[in-house]
Amino acid sequence: MDLNIKHDVRAVARQFDLRGDFVTAELYGSGHINDTYCAVFDQGGTRVRYVVQRINHHIFKNPAALMENIRRVTAHLGHKSDGQADLSRRVLTLIPARDGQPFYCDAQGNHWRAYIFIEKARTFDAVESAQQAFQAAKAFGQFQKLLSDLPAPRLHDTIPDFHHTPKRFAALEKAIEADVANRAQWAKEEIAFAVRRKAATSLLLEANLPERVTHNDTKFNNVMLDDMTGEGICVIDLDTVMPGLALYDFGDMVRTTTSPAKEDERDLSKVTMQFPMFEALARGYLAAADFLTPSEKKLLPVSGKLITLEIGLRFLTDFLAGDTYFKVHRDGHNLDRCRTQFKLVESIEAQEAAMNKLVESV
């Protein structure tokens, strides 16, 4: 898709310290929230790509605080990784705006940022092998480990209570009661499924686990894998990096990596937790995350079930509310997404004993 469909990316790009002549820009990626463009510049006959991204300020209410988080996190990761080969491919590199800020705010109040484009690496919307799962989990574990000594002050909460599962359930109850879009009639089975699991929503919060700096959105496609080696080289999409529980991150890895089905798969027979994928995640994550307490490690399997349930609750809530949060591309899209999550919860529940045994042995 050509540029200027929705935003004047050429004009935005002029506000950043990007060298060369602007050539073109196209919408890029498969994210639900922000508007992301790949912008191409001509630098003396060489085409160089950058990521130019508009932050969705309807979701992230304080973009300046969000960008302060990202500035601090990327600077710390860069410092801790200094001396590694291909450092600019291993840590997201912010391009400053011409006023020195880590973002640019346009006349319409849109906040924009720019990154160096990471070449010769890519993301995958669905995992293709256990080795890929291992690499992604190791990358996220290393990400948490490097940030475990991030100096004070505490990071901003870019979305307060993002993984507060009991509050997510309370939001669902309100959406059911209000039924503003008159959709509850189409989701009776899903509502009943959620209600039966209400008690489980508080499992992690009641476990008295330590607060960490966490990514909080560890979808498999938020790790870039090197084209040549398959190594997980860079963790991306840092909007939700903030204080949280380490198990939020591992749980979301289980949610997004263990099933062969897409997040919005309509054929639920394809949705299952593949145990070899879970094993690869556990081994990869624990290979890097050697800072975990015994309590954190013990609850790794529980986190997969809980975060999968939580995201299902969010999709169901958004469906009932009229699709106000997640981008949708068809009627009933959020309900389809909810159904895949709930089917995966069932599959995890059926294998929970084996998951516990594996984590104990690693």
N, C-alpha and C positions, 0 to 999 in steps of 0.2 A: 504494500500500500504506500502511495506517495505521501509526502508531508503535506502540512497545511489542511488536512482533513478536519482537524479539530483545533490545532494549535499552530502558531507560527514558530516552528522550531528554529528556523534561521535567525529570527530576531532574538529568541531566547539564547541561542548559542553565542551570539555576539557579547552577551553579558558575562561569559566565562573566559578564563585565560586559556583559550583554545587556539593553537597556532595553525596558520594556513588559511586556505580559502574554503568556505562551506560549499559542499557539492550537493548533498541530498540527505534526507532522513526518512526512515520508515518506522512504522510501529514495530515493536520487537517484543518477543516473549509471550508468555501465557498467564501472566499474573492477573488476579481478580481485582486488585485494588487501585494501583497507580497507573498512570499513562507513561509508557516507556518507549523511547525512540532510540534507534541506532543511527547516529549522525556521522556522516563521512566528510572528512576534510582532505584537501589536497595540500600536501606539504612538500613543495619542490618536486612534484611529479610522483610522489608516493602517497597512496591513499591510506589514511589513518582513521580508525573508527573510535568513537566515543559513545558512551551511554548517557543520554539526556533524559531526565525523568521528572515528571510532575508529581508531587506528593499530593495524595488525596486528603485535603484538609477537612473533609466531612467525616473521615474516619480518624485521622490523626489531628486532633484539635489544636495541638501546639507544635507546628512544624519546626519552629526555631529550636525548641527544646529537643525534639527528635534529632535534628541535625547536630546539635551539641553532643548528644549521645554518640552519634556515628563518628563525629570528628574525634572524640576522645577514644573511642573503641578502636578505630582504624589506626590512630597514632600509636596506641599502646601495642596493638598487634604488630605493627611495623617495627616498633622498638624491640619487642621480644623476639622477632624473627630476623632481625638485622644480621646480615652475613649469609643468609640463605640465598642460593641461586634463584633467579627469577622472582625476586621479592615482589615486583609489581604484578605478578600473576598469582601470588599466594595471598595477598591482602588487597582488598578493594582500595583504590587510590582516588581520593576526592580531588577534583579539579576546583580550585577556589574561584569564586566570582571575582569580577574586576575590582570590587570594593574590599576584597580580602575575606569576605564571609564565606562559610561553607555552602551557602545557598544563594539564590537570587529570587526576589519577590517581584512579580510583574504588577502592572497597573490594575489588573483584575484581582489581585490578592493571591494568585497562585504562587506556590513555592516550588522552585526548581533546583535540581542538583545535577552534577555531571561527574562521571567516573571515567577513568581509562578503561577501554574495552579490553577484556581478557581474551587474547587470541589463542588459537590452537587448543581450546578446551570448550566443553559444552555441558549443558544440563540435559537431563532426561526426565520426562514427565512420568515415566514408569520404569522401574528397575528391570534390568535385563539379565542379571546374574547375581549369584551370591557374592562374588568378588566385588561387584559394584556396591552392594549393600555394605560390605566390610569397609570399603574405602570411604563411603559417605559417613558411616558411623565413626570411623577413626578421625575424620576431619572435624566432625562436630565435637567429639571428645577433646581433641586438641584445641579447638576454639574455646571451649569452656576452661580448659586447663590454663591457657595463656592469659585468660582474663581473670583468673582466680586471685590475682594480686593487683587488680586495677586500683589505683589510689583513690582515696576519697576526693570529692564527695560522692555520695550514692547517685547512681544514674537516675534520670527522670523516668517516671512511669509513662510511657508514650500512650498506652491504652490501660488505664487503671483496671485492676482485677481481670486482666486478659484471660488468665487461666484459673480464675476462681470458679471452679465447677459448680458449687452450690448456688452462686449468684447467676450463673448461666441457666441453671435449672429454674430459678425463681423468675428469670426473664421469660423462659418458655411458658411457665404457668400464667404469667400476665398476658402473653400473646394468645394463649388458648382461650383465656377468659374474654379478652377483647375481640378476638377474631375479626379484625378490622377489614380483612380482605375476603371474609366469608369462605375460608379455605379449610377450616377444621374438619369439615365433613369428608374431605379427601385424604385426611391423614389420621384417621381413627386408630389404625393399627400401630402407626409410628408413635402416636401419643401414648398409647397403652404400653408400648415397649419401654418408653422413657420413664413413665411413672413407676413401673416395676423395679427400676434400678435407681430410684431417687436416693436410697440410703448409701449407695456406693459413691456418690458424688463428693463426699467429704473425706474419703480415705487418705488422700495425700496431705490435705491441710491439717488433719488431726494427728499426723505422724511425727510432728515436731522436727522437721528436717531443716537443715541450714539454708539460709538464703544465699544464692549464687548470682553471678552475672550470667544470664542465659539468653539464648537466641529467641526462644519462644515461638518459632515458626519453622521447625526443622523438617519441612517437606523434603523429600528426596531431591526435588528439582531446585533446592536452594544450596546445593553443592555442585561446583563445577568439576568435572572429571577431565583430566588431561587426555587429549586425543591420542597420544602415542603410548603412554604408559598405563592409562586408566586410573592413575592416582587421584584421590580427592585433593585438589590443590587449593581451592578457595571457597569459603563460605560466603554467600551473598544474601541480599535482601535483609538488611539490618534494621529495618524500621521498628521491629519489636524487641530489639536487644535492650534489656532492662533487668532489674532485679527479679529473680524468680527461683523456682526449684529446678535442680538439675534434671529431675525426672520428668518435668514438662517436656524437655527437649528429647529425651530418650523415648518417651511415650509417643510423641508425634512422629519420630522416626519409624516406630512400629506401625503406626497408622498408615503412613504414606509409602512404606517400602515393602511390607511383607505380602501384600495382596497383588496379584498380577493384573487386577482390573483397574481401570481409570477411576478417578474420584467421582465421576458422574455416570458410571456404567449402569445401563438399564437392565442388562442380563445378570441378575444377582447370582446365578449359578457360577459365574466367573469370580465371585468375591470370596476369598478364603485367605486365612493367615497361613502362609507357607512356612513350616517350621524351619527348614534350612535357611530361609532368609532371616528369620528371627535369630537363629544361632549366629549367622554372620554379623548381624547388627550387634549382638551382645559381645562377641569376641572383638570386633573392631572398636567399639566404644570403650570397653574396659581396657583395651591395649593402650589407650591414650588417657582415659579419665581415672588415673591412679589416685586422685584426691578424694574419691567418694568415701563416705562413712559406711560402716557395715549396714546401717539402716537404709541408706540410699540404695546400696547394691541389692539388698533383699527385696526392695519394692520395685525393681525394674520391670518385672512382668506385669504387676498391677498397673503401672503407669501406662502401658500400652493399651490396656482395656479402658482405663479411665479417660485418657485423652481422646481416644477414638469415640467414646460415648459423648464426650464434651463437644467435639466438633459436629457430631450428628445432632446434638441439641441445638447448636448454633444454626446449622442449616435449616432445621425444622422451624426454629423461631423465626428466621428470616422469611421462610416460605409463608408462614402464617401472618407475618407483618406486611406482606406485599412486596418482598424482594427489595429491601431498602439498604442492605449492606453489601452483599456479594453481587458482583456482576453476573447476570444471567443471559443465556443465549437462546433459550427456548422456554415455552410454557412448562411449568413444573420442574424447572431445572434444579432448584434448591431441594425439592422433595426427592428427586432422583439422588442427589448428593447425600441427603440424609439416609436414604435407604441403604446405600452402599456402606455407610459408616456403621449402621446398626447391624447389618449382616456380618460385617467384620468383627464387631463386638461378640456376636454369637460364636464365631469361629475361634476367637481368642479364649473365650470362656471354656470352650470344649478342650483346649490344649493347655490350660493354665498350669496344671500339675506338672506336665513335662517341661514347661517354660521355667518354673521354679527350680526344678531339679537341675536343668542346664546351668542356670545362673549360679547356683551353689557350687557347681563343679568348675566354673571358669576361674 
